Amino acid sequence: MESFPMRADRESAAELLVKMREAFGDRVEIDILDPRCSFWIFDLIRFRVKSTEAVWVLDGKLIFRGIPLWEDLEKALRTRVDTT
């Protein structure tokens, strides 16, 4: 793991994904898209996804680039999940 590019971002994203699952269970669907996979080409272009940066999309809208604070991500998710 220490030799991986963007190691800290990957670990931080993993922590956020665990927190999301703990806080929201199956009320939130989590999909991880690999920008090297052409299957997601339209989403990759639409959200200008780069292999060097995480992007967070909620209901078809880009909400964060990079790794957000848990509080900010939770607030964005609660706003949407609690209203459905």
N, C-alpha and C positions, 0 to 999 in steps of 0.2 A: 504494500500500500504506500510505503514512503516514496517509492520511485514513480508513482502515478502522477501525471499532470493534474493540477487543481485538486490535490488530495484533500485539503481543508474544506473546499466547497463540497466535494462529494460526501465527506463525513457530516458536514452541517446539513446538507440536503437529506441525508439518511435519517438524522435525528429529527428533522421536521416531519418527515414521512411517518415515522413511528409515533410522534406526538399527534399527528393528524388522525391516524388510525385509532389511537387511544381515546381521543376527544370526540370523534365523530363516528367511529365504527363503520358500518356499511352505508351510512347516509351520504358518504362522499366516495365517489369512484376515482381511483388514482390510476392514471396511465402514464407510463414513462416512455417517451419517444426518443429514439436514438437518431440524431441528425444524419447518421451515415446510411440510414435505411430509406430507400426511395419510396416505400409504401406510404410514408407520411408527407410526401413532397409538397402537397398543397398547404398543409398546416405549417410546415417548415418555412415556406416562402411567405405565407400570410403573416406569421409572427416574427419573421426574420431571425429564426433560430440559428445560433452559431454553436459549434462544438465546444467553445470555450466559455459558455455562459448558460446557466440554468434559466429557464423562463417558466413562469407559473401562469397557467391559463385557467380561468374559471368561467364556465358556461359560454365558451367561445370568445372570451374577452381576455386579453393580456392584462394581468394585474401586477406582476412583478418581473423584473429582470434581476438576475443574480440571486443571492440568498437573502430573503427577508428576515426580519426579526420574527420570532414566534408570535409575539403579541399582534403584529400587523397582519400576519397570515391568518391567525385565528379569528381576528376581527372580520376580515374579508370573508372568511368561510362562514362564520356565525351569521353574518348579515344575510347571506344567501340561503344557508341550510335552515335557519330558523324561520324563514318566510315561506318555505315550501311546505 
